[in-house]
Amino acid sequence: MLSNGTIWVGTGENKPICLLPQMANRHGLIAGATGTGKTVSLKVMAEGFSDMGVPVFLGDIKGDLSGMVKPGENTDALNSRLMAVGVNGFQFQSYPTMFWDVYGQQGHPIRTTVSEMGPLLLSRMLNLNEIQAGVLSILYRIADDEGMLLLDIKDIKAMLAYVGENASRYTLKYGNISITTVGAIQRALAVLEDQGGDVFFGEPALNIEDWMKVDENGRGYINILACDKLFLSPLMYSTFLLWMLSELYEALPEVGDMDKPRMVFFFDEAHLLFNNCGKQLMDKIEQVIRLIRSKGVGVYFITQNPTDVPMSVLGQLGNRVQHALRAFTPLDQKAVKVAAQTFRANPAFDTEEAITQLQTGEALVSFLDEKGAPNMVTRSLILPPQSFMGPIDPALRKAFIETSPCYGLYDQPVDRQSAYEYLAGVVAGGKAAVAPQPYTAPQPYEAPQPYPTAAAPVFTPAPTVAPSATFMVLDPATGQYVQKPLTAMATDANQGVPAAPVAPAAPAAPAAPVATSSVLQQNVLVLDPTTGQYVQKQMNLQLDPTTGQYVPVISEEERKAAQKAQKEAETAAAKAAREAQKAEKERISEERRQKADALRDERAERARANDSILGRVKNTAINQVTRTITNELTRGLMGTILGKKR
């Protein structure tokens, strides 16, 4: 609860222990053994941030955080605690809450695209080794260079199959791509799908600003992520949290020091974030934790033992709430000692001894003061939460989901053109799929409108522009004619069309359907192989009833000529590749010959030096000394064996 603009967390030494809002983005830690009151401390701090107008994110692993949507209940134990902490005017109240769920069962679905996740975090989610992670990075690079969107799991699977089949094409440019490694990544993707991870990738992707909202009373929304099922897949759970941190870090601008945070994140079971974490990923986590403070975001880790958090990260956590630790083993005793050393000592008691004696709901608290220095650790009683302590029933949860400001924004998935559709079109008919169109999501916090379901393709029965405004153009790569507007042709540098200025046509009102003929004549741009330019000619166009599009009536001679031109182009490309390979071999051979000649010259120079008078004298002297030493050693050895004196 708030007290004079600060968050009153507990009472110690007969005075309130408060968290200053201007120091809340210096991050923090809530630690303690199971059942010592970490969840209560989390709820008290989250409620204080919400009352202050700061949005909050919570990961609900046990399901008991959902009770924040309704007021708490008065009990004898709670009244006793209120008397002990000295709170007057305590009021039970509910808090503005939005429920989220990666699987879309207990809250609004959360999705992101494969591209936004990135190869580093996706490799961690799939538990790939270093070599497999490198191949996955190559996959992202190929998709980016060839303009293929990676949105969902089927896109990455299609890209794996495509790159695996064409590995020889990409090896020299991107690096070795082993079929065995591709198969290992495909198996990891299958495991991820079995765990339900495929629902996490897709569109509409989460807009992180939807978590940074306040209600009509100015209180920050508390975003609760249902983690009871997600927590069963620790790698997916931890990678999801890391992705959220990365999204915040990349999306938010620098704001420096603020009077209060822009948003606060509480990450439960924080040790999972750092388990099996490679150096590259660990460096990224440390960078985000250090720099996200200046973007107005506070990060609070909740774990059983402070040693679960790496020292490089633990040193960034300025606000500490330490509940009781059990020291039954030597390892536990060492952990208690380490935890005590992280606090600023209080001469009134022994910190190390107090950690093992704390009762449930009691904690050692040290927050930062106005100058950013840690206060002396204080033994404190934590305040009770103002909201309900416990889970809510599914019916109440559903009612809050359906009345949420984000209802309808993310519920219906959208599957647009991406790498899977493109590669499927290439494999099926040798034709490239339609270029992906950008997806425009509804603006958040307007009247919620459900996303339109994917409609069947609508074909245009006849051209809607004048014959002179569009042309049928021969695509030499496929030998097929495609229809293009003149404006597009004028700006296409590869078509060789003069860039004549063409005024764009004004959008016309929808016209009534008109009867169309099955055959018409239209200008067609045909590639002249002698000049490499497109020339204009009239051709008969015939209506294809299966597609509703007009296609040119191509003669057998034209088809053969196109195939011949394509074959000649492929032959020329293959010849050029062979010549380049031959030139490379000759270059390597020439380098080897030059090295051999240099070595031979060096040996000859040494031989000439040894053959000189000075060289002969040196060699003779060395040989004489060597013979003398050898004779002396031989006589001494023989004398020892035969028992004779030399």
N, C-alpha and C positions, 0 to 999 in steps of 0.2 A: 504494500500500500504506500501511497505517497505521504510524505511529511515535509512540509516547507520546500517543495520542489525537488526533493530527493526520494529515493526508493528506500523505505524502511524495511530492512531484511530481518533484523533480529535485535535483541537487547542484551548487552553485556556490560558489566561493571556499573549497573544502574543508569545506563544511558543508551539511547538508540544507536544502532550501528547501521549507517545509511550508505548507499551507493550513489555517488555523485553522477548526474547525467552527463556532464562534460567529460568524465573519465570512463564512461561505460564502453566506449569503442577501443579501449586499451586491452580488450579481450579479458577472458577469465577462465577459471577452473572450478568445478564442483566435484569433489572426490569423496570417497568413503565406501566402506564395505556394504554389502547387500543388507537392506533393511534399516539403515541408519538415518534415513530422511533426505536423501538427495533429491527425490522427486518433489518433496514439499518445498525445498529451497528453490528448485527450478520454477515451480508454479508461482511462488511469491515474487520472484524477480520478473517473470514474464508478465504477471498481472500489473506490476509497477510500471514496466515499460509501456504496456498497453494504455494505462491511465495517463501516461505522459504523452501519448500520441505517437509512439514508436511501434511500427509493425514488428511482429515476432514470428520466427519459424521454429517449430518444435518437431522432433521426431518421436512419435508415440509408439514405443516397442511393446509395452504391456497393455495398452488400451485405456489406461486410467486417466490420461490427460484430456480425453474427450469430454470429461465432466465440466470443463471450463465454460460450456455453453449455458449452464444453469447455475443459480445461486447455491451456496453451501448450506449445510444443515447444522443447526445448533445442537451441541452435545455437551455433556458434563466435562468430558476430557478437553474439549475446545475451550470451554469457559475457564477451566483451570489454567490452560496455557495463556489465555488472554490476560488473566490476572497476574501471571508470572512475568509476562513481558511488559505489562503496564500500558496496554492499548486502551484508549478511550474512544468511544464513537465508532467501534468496529461494525461494519455493515457487510452483509452477505450480498453478492451481486454476480450476475453473469457477465461474460465478455464477448465482444464480437469475434466470431470464429468462422473460419473456412476450412473444410475438410478436403484433403488431397490423398490420392492413392495411385501408385504407379500402375496397379492392375485395374484401376477404375471401378472397384467394388465397394469401397468404403469412403469414397470421395471423388472429387473431380480427377479425371485422368491427367497424368503428367507425361508428356512426350518430349523427345528431342530427336533431331536427325542424326544420322551416322556421321555426317560431315561436322556438325557442331560438337559432337562428342570428341572427335579427333582420334588419331591413331594411338596416342600415348595412353589415354584413359580407357579406350576400347581394348587395348592389349592387356591392361590390368584386369578389366572385367572378364576377359576370356582366359586369363591366367596363362598368357603366352610367354615363352622364353625369349631370349634376346634375338635369336635368329628369326623366329616367327614374327616377333614384333617388327623387325626390319622389313620383312616381306609385306606385312600389313601397311607399313608406311609407304612402300613402293606402290601398293595398290591405290592408296589415296592420291599419290602423285600422278599416276596414270589417269585416274578418273578426272583429276583437275585439269591436266593438260589436254585431254580429249573432250572436255566439256560435258561429262556425264555426272549427273547429280546422284549422290549417295544419301538416300533419305531413310530407308528402312532395311530390315534384315535381308529381304529378298534381293535388294540392290547389291549388297556386299557379297552375297552368295553368287549372284550372277557375274559380278566382276571377278571373283575368285576363279570360277569356271572359265571365263573368257581369258583371263591372264594366264591361267594354267595351260590352256590349249595353245596359246600364242606366246609362250615364254621365250622362245628363241628370238622373237621380234623385239623384245624389251630388254634382254639381258645386257647387251652392249651399252645401252643408254642409261638404264636404271640400276643394274646389278643383277647378280644371279638369282633366279627364281626357281626353286626346286619344287617339283611336283609333290614330293613327300611333305615339304613344308606347307604347301597349299592344302594338302589333305588334312594335315594336323589342324590348321585353322578352321577348316570346314567341320571337323569333329567338335572343336570347341564351340562353334556357332550352334551346332545341334544340341549340345548340352545347355547352352544359354536359352535356346528355344524351349527345351523341356522344363526349364525353371520359370518359364513365363516371361523371359527378358525381351522376347520379340515385341511385346505390346508397348515397351518403353520407347521404341524407335518408330518414328513416323511423324505425321502432321495431323492437326495443327500443333506446332511446337509451342512449348510454354513461353509466355512472355513474362520475364522475371518481374516486371513492374506490376503485374497483377498481385504480387505478394506484398507490395509496398503501398497499401491503401489504408485509409482511416474511415471510420463510419461517420454518420451525420453529427455525432456528438464530439468528434475530434479524437476518439480513442483509436489506437492502432489495432488493426486486425491481427488476430493470432492464427497463423496458418499451421494446422496440425496434419502431419503426414502419417498415415497409417502404416506402421512398419512391422506389424506382427507377422505378416507373410514375407515381406521383403527381407526381414532379418534372418530368415532361414537360409538365405543366400548371402553370406557375409561379404564376398567380393563385390557382388552387385550392389549391396547396401552401401558399402564404403565408397565405391566408385561413384555412385549416384550423389553422395554428399560432396565428394571432391568436384564433381561436375558443377554442382550448384555454386560452390565457392568460385570456381573458374568463371562461370557465367556472370556472377556479380562483379568480379574483378575486372572483366573485360567490358561490361556494359556500363558501369557507373563512372561518372567523371570525378576528377579530383576536387575535393571540397575543403581539405585541411581540417583544422579544429572546428568543431561545432558545439553548440550549446547542449545538444543531445544527439544520439546516433540517428542515422537515417533508417537503419534496420538492425536487428539483433538476431543471430542464429544460435540455437542451442543444439549441439550434436551429442546425442546419447551414445554410450558404448564407443567412446572415441578411440579406444585402442585398436578397433578394426580399421581405422583410417591408415594406420602406420604398419600393420602386419604385412610382411612380404612386400615391402615397398622398396623398389629399386632406387638407385641414387638419382637418376634423372627425374623421377616422379617426386622423390623426397625434396629435391631442390626446388621443384615447382611449388610444392605445398608450403615450404618455408617462405618462399618469395611472396606467395599470396597472403599468408598470415601477416607478414611484416608490412606489406604495402596496402592491404585492404582497409587498414585503420584510417588512412588519409582519404578514403572514399566514403567515410561515415558509417561503416559497418562494424559491429562488434560480434566477435565469435567466442562462444562459451562452450568448453568441452566438459562433458560429464563422463566420468569413468570411476572405477573402483580404487585405482592406485595412481598417484601422480607419476610414478615411474613408467606407466603405460604410454606417456607422452614423451617423445624425444626431447632431450635437453635443449636443443636449438629452438624448439617450439615452446617448451615450457618457460623459457626465459622471456617470452613475449607476453605471457599471461599475467597481467598486473593485479587483477581482482580475484581473490582466493576464498573459497568456502570449503573447509576441510572437515568432514564428518569422521566418525570413529573408524579406526583401522584395527584389525586383529593381528596380533604378533605371536602366533603359535609356533612358527618355524624360524630358523635363522634367516631365511630369505625374507620372511615377513618383517622381522625385526630390522633388517637392513633397509627395507622400504619405509618403515616408520621413521627411521633416522633421517633418510633422505628427505621425506616430506617435512619433517620438523625444520630442517636446515633451509628450506625455501621460504620460511617466514622471517619477518623481523621480530627478534626475540622480545618477550615481555618479561621484565624482572619479577613480576608477581607470581609466575608459575613456570614450571618446566614444560616446554612445548612438546618434547618427545614423550614425556610421561602422560601429558594431558590427552594426546591423540588416542591412546589406548583406553582412556577412562571416560570418554565422552558417552553420554546417553543418547538414546534415539531422539531426534529433534534438536540436538545440541551440536554445535560446530565451532571450530576455530575460524575466525573471520578476519581477513585483512584486505581492506579496500584502499585505493589510491586517494591521497588527499588533493587539495586544490592545486598544488604545485606538481602533481604527478608522482610524488614519493609515496612508498607504501607505509601505511600506518602500522603501529605495533599490533601484533596478533592479539585478538580478544576472544575470550571464551564466551560464547553467546547462545541464547535460546532463540531459535528461528520462529518467526511469526507463522500463524496458520494461514492458509490461503482463503480468499474470500469466495471463491467458486467451489463447486461441488467436487469432493475428493472421491473419485471413482469413475468407472465407465458409464456410458449412457446406453439405452436400449436402441436396437437398430431402427425402430420406427422414428424415434426422435432425431437420430442422425440423418435419416433420409429426408425428414422435413426440413432440416437446416440446409442440406445440400440443394434441395429444390428451390429454396428461397435465397440462395447465395448470390452475390453480385456476379459471380463467374459462371452461373448455371447456363448451359447452352453454348459456352465458348469453346469447350474442349471435349464435349461428350461424343460428338460424331467424328470418327477418323476420316481423313481426306487422303486419297491415293492419287497423286498426279503423276505425270510423265516423269520418269527418272531413268536411272541406268538399266534397271530390269526391263522396262518397256522398250528402251532403245535397243538393247542387245537381243531381246526376243524378236524384234522386227528385223534385225540384221540376219539372225539365224534362220528365221522363217522364210523370208522372201528376198533376201539380199538387198533390202531397201532400208535406209535409215528411218527410224521412227520420227514422228513429229517433234520438233524442238520443244522442250519443256517450257510451259508458261508459268510465270511467277504466281504464287498463291497469295491472295490478299485476305488476311484474317479480319474478322469484325473488330471494331474498336472496343477496347475494354470499358466496362462500366457504362455502356449504353444499354438500351433495352435488349436483353439477351435474345438472340435469334439463332436457332439451330443451324449448323452448317448444312448446305445442300448436299444431298446424296449424289454419288457419282452417276451421271446420266449417260444413256447410251449415245454413241456418236451420231451427230446429225450431219447428213451430207447435203450439200447444195446441189439441187437438180440441174442448174444451168448457171453460166457465168452471169454475175450481177453488174458487170462493168462493160463498157464499150469494147468491141473487138480490138481496137487499137491500143487499149490500156493494158492488156495482158498478152503474154506470149507463151507458147509451148517451147521449152528449151530442152535440147538433148543433153543429158548428163553423161559425159564420156566414161565416168567411173562405173556406171551400171548399165549403160546402153539403153536407158529408158528416157522418155520425155516427161518433164515435169512442168507444171504451170506456174509462172512467176509474173508479178506485176512489173510494169516498166520502171517504176520508181526504184524497186529493189534491184533490177538489172542495172540501172544507171549508176548505182553506188557499189556494185559488186566488181571489184578489181580483177577477179579471176575470169570474168566472162568476156572481157575485151570489148565491152559495149561503150561507145562514146558517152561521156557523162553529160548528156544534155539536160538542162534544167527542166524538170517536170513538176508542175504545181500539184500538190496533193489535192485529191478530190475531197470536197466537203461531205461530211456524213449525210446521207440521204435518208429520208423517212422510209420505213418499211413499205414496200410496194406490194400490191396484190399479186398473187401467183399468176403467171402468164404461161400460155401453152408454148412448149419448146419443141423444136424439130430434132429428130434423131441424128441428122447430118447437117453440119454447117461448115463454112470456110473461115479460117482465121489465120492471121500472120503468125509465123513460126520462126524462131531464131535457130539456125542450124550451124553447127561448127564446121568451118572450112579447114580441113587438115593441112592444106598447103600454106595458109596464112596464119592459122591459129586464132582467127577472128570469127565471130558469129555473123552470119549473113541472114537477111530477112527473106522469107519465101512464104507463099500461101500454100496451105495444105487442107485437105478435107479432114474434118474432125467428126468422130462418131461417138454417140452417147453409149457409155457402158452402163447397162441397167443394174449391175450389181453394186456399183459405187455411186451412181448418179453423176459422175464426172465425164467430161468430154476428153477423149484420148485421140491422138492422131492415128490415121491409117498409114502405117509404116509399110513400105514395100519390102519385099524380100531382099532386094539389092541394097537398100539402105541399112537394113538390119545386119546384113553380112559385112557391109562397109564399117559399121560401128564396131562390130565384134573384131574385125581385122585391126582397126585402129587401136582398140583396147589391148589386143594381143601384142601389137607392135610396141605399144607403150610399156607393157609388162616385160617384153623381151629386152627393150632398151634399159629399163631399170635394173633387170637382172645382170645385164652385161656391165653396166656401170658399177654395180656392187662387186662383180667378179674382178673388174679392173682395179677397183679401190683395194680389194683384198690382196690382189697380186702386188700392187704398189707397196702395201704395208709389209708384205713378206720381203720384198726386195730391200726396203729400207732397213728392216731388222737384219737381213743378211749382210748388207753393207756395213752396218754398225759392228757386227761380229768380225768382219774382215778387217776393219780398222783397228779393233782391239787386238786381234791376232798379230797384225803388222807392228803395232806399237810394242807388244810383248816380245816379238822376235827382235826388233831393233834394240830393246833394252838388254836382252840376253847377249846380243852381238857386242854391244858396248862393254858389258862386263867381261866378255871373253877377250876383247882387245886390251882392256886394262890389265888383265892378268897376264897377257902375253908380252907385256912390256918388260924392260929390264928391271924396273923397280918391283913390278909384280912378281917376276920370277925370283928375285932375291927374297921377297917376303914369303913366298910359297916354300922356297928352299929352307929358310930359317924355321918356319913353322914345322916342316917335315922333320928336320933334324931334332928339334926339341921333342916332338912327338915320339920319334924313334928312341931317343935317350930315355925318356920317362917310361916307355913301354919295356925297354930292356931291363931297367932297374927293377921295375915291378915284377918282371918274369923271373929274374935271378933270385929276388927275395922270396918269391912264392916257391920256387923249386928248392931253395935251401931249406925252407921250413918243412916241406914235404919229405925231403931226404935226410933231414937232421944234420945237415952240414952247414958250416959257416962259409959265408961268402969270402 
